Amino acid sequence: MPLIRLIYSSDARETLVYRDFMEIMTKAGEVNASLEITGMLCYGNGKFLQALEGERATVNDLYFRISSDPRHRACQLVQVEDITTRDFAEWGMKIVNWSDAASASQQATLVAATGSDRFEPDQMTGLQATNFLRGLAAAERLLLS
């Protein structure tokens, strides 16, 4: 079955709090693992940027559910591509909380991928979003090793 990587951006509901993120990470990790979906979610400045990897129909179904979720508004597809290998294979759902206090390496990853020091996923091209999330994943892996 063909694998795809789907990247989208969305605006977060204003009342989202840390507890909501922990719930998202736990539930999404369980659901995604059962669906054989891997991915990464970055949240900051009231915006989400997420990559989902898996079988085409399964990822499309999940994106449709996400785009209907009241925690998200203004969902936009950033990129959809066929893949042969997963960039986020070790995570059912990895969440990175982006904030003004982002580490120097996170800031450098953003600037290298987008040319900007502002986290604005709805302004990223598909290539910028892919490179940014790959860079974040590489940094997260270093933290875990």
C-alpha positions as semicolon CSV with decimal commas, in nm:
position;residue;x (nm);y (nm);z (nm)
1;M;0,000;0,000;0,000
2;P;0,133;0,345;-0,085
3;L;0,259;0,561;0,201
4;I;0,216;0,937;0,214
5;R;0,326;1,225;0,430
6;L;0,059;1,490;0,480
7;I;0,152;1,821;0,641
8;Y;-0,109;2,073;0,746
9;S;-0,130;2,393;0,945
10;S;-0,419;2,521;1,151
11;D;-0,510;2,782;1,408
12;A;-0,569;2,658;1,762
13;R;-0,876;2,737;1,966
14;E;-0,787;3,027;2,200
15;T;-0,879;2,835;2,516
16;L;-0,634;2,549;2,458
17;V;-0,420;2,483;2,767
18;Y;-0,126;2,256;2,852
19;R;-0,356;1,981;2,978
20;D;-0,519;1,974;2,633
21;F;-0,179;1,911;2,474
22;M;-0,108;1,624;2,709
23;E;-0,447;1,476;2,621
24;I;-0,378;1,522;2,249
25;M;-0,038;1,355;2,281
26;T;-0,171;1,058;2,477
27;K;-0,484;0,996;2,273
28;A;-0,326;1,070;1,933
29;G;-0,031;0,847;2,016
30;E;-0,264;0,556;2,094
31;V;-0,494;0,611;1,796
32;N;-0,207;0,670;1,554
33;A;-0,022;0,359;1,672
34;S;-0,333;0,148;1,611
35;L;-0,364;0,300;1,261
36;E;0,010;0,263;1,190
37;I;0,039;0,642;1,154
38;T;0,351;0,825;1,264
39;G;0,406;1,196;1,292
40;M;0,507;1,515;1,463
41;L;0,303;1,810;1,588
42;C;0,449;2,152;1,658
43;Y;0,241;2,410;1,843
44;G;0,322;2,775;1,899
45;N;0,182;3,127;1,863
46;G;-0,168;2,978;1,855
47;K;-0,087;2,765;1,550
48;F;-0,034;2,398;1,473
49;L;0,197;2,242;1,215
50;Q;0,162;1,867;1,188
51;A;0,302;1,589;0,972
52;L;0,116;1,259;0,945
53;E;0,273;0,956;0,778
54;G;0,104;0,632;0,683
55;E;-0,115;0,452;0,433
56;R;-0,286;0,703;0,203
57;A;-0,652;0,628;0,283
58;T;-0,584;0,608;0,659
59;V;-0,396;0,941;0,666
60;N;-0,666;1,109;0,457
61;D;-0,938;0,983;0,693
62;L;-0,744;1,107;0,996
63;Y;-0,684;1,449;0,839
64;F;-1,056;1,480;0,767
65;R;-1,133;1,408;1,136
66;I;-0,868;1,656;1,250
67;S;-0,999;1,928;1,019
68;S;-1,343;1,879;1,178
69;D;-1,205;1,888;1,535
70;P;-1,317;2,205;1,721
71;R;-0,963;2,249;1,862
72;H;-0,854;2,343;1,507
73;R;-0,966;2,626;1,279
74;A;-0,853;2,727;0,933
75;C;-0,690;2,392;0,846
76;Q;-0,473;2,420;0,537
77;L;-0,293;2,146;0,353
78;V;0,072;2,245;0,324
79;Q;0,201;1,937;0,145
80;V;0,104;1,583;0,054
81;E;0,367;1,356;-0,095
82;D;0,428;0,989;-0,164
83;I;0,706;0,850;0,054
84;T;0,907;0,529;0,073
85;T;1,043;0,590;0,424
86;R;0,901;0,766;0,727
87;D;1,074;1,069;0,880
88;F;0,901;1,024;1,218
89;A;0,888;0,644;1,240
90;E;0,958;0,625;1,613
91;W;0,664;0,846;1,713
92;G;0,292;0,777;1,694
93;M;0,273;1,146;1,780
94;K;0,559;1,365;1,898
95;I;0,458;1,710;2,020
96;V;0,699;2,004;2,027
97;N;0,580;2,314;2,210
98;W;0,712;2,616;2,025
99;S;0,720;2,940;2,220
100;D;0,906;3,269;2,232
101;A;1,144;3,085;2,465
102;A;1,234;2,829;2,198
103;S;1,588;2,703;2,232
104;A;1,867;2,847;2,020
105;S;1,886;2,523;1,821
106;Q;1,509;2,531;1,756
107;Q;1,534;2,893;1,641
108;A;1,828;2,803;1,415
109;T;1,623;2,515;1,268
110;L;1,336;2,752;1,193
111;V;1,559;3,013;1,030
112;A;1,747;2,750;0,827
113;A;1,421;2,598;0,699
114;T;1,218;2,914;0,640
115;G;1,449;3,215;0,639
116;S;1,238;3,366;0,919
117;D;1,265;3,368;1,296
118;R;0,884;3,370;1,337
119;F;0,687;3,045;1,367
120;E;0,417;3,101;1,102
121;P;0,325;2,759;0,962
122;D;0,048;2,896;0,741
123;Q;0,316;3,095;0,555
124;M;0,552;2,799;0,499
125;T;0,593;2,622;0,170
126;G;0,573;2,245;0,167
127;L;0,950;2,214;0,145
128;Q;1,003;2,463;0,430
129;A;0,755;2,280;0,654
130;T;0,912;1,942;0,575
131;N;1,265;2,065;0,642
132;F;1,158;2,242;0,962
133;L;0,985;1,933;1,104
134;R;1,277;1,710;1,002
135;G;1,515;1,948;1,180
136;L;1,301;1,947;1,495
137;A;1,289;1,567;1,486
138;A;1,667;1,548;1,458
139;A;1,704;1,780;1,759
140;E;1,453;1,573;1,961
141;R;1,644;1,256;1,880
142;L;1,966;1,416;2,010
143;L;1,790;1,500;2,336
144;L;1,684;1,138;2,375
145;S;2,027;0,990;2,307
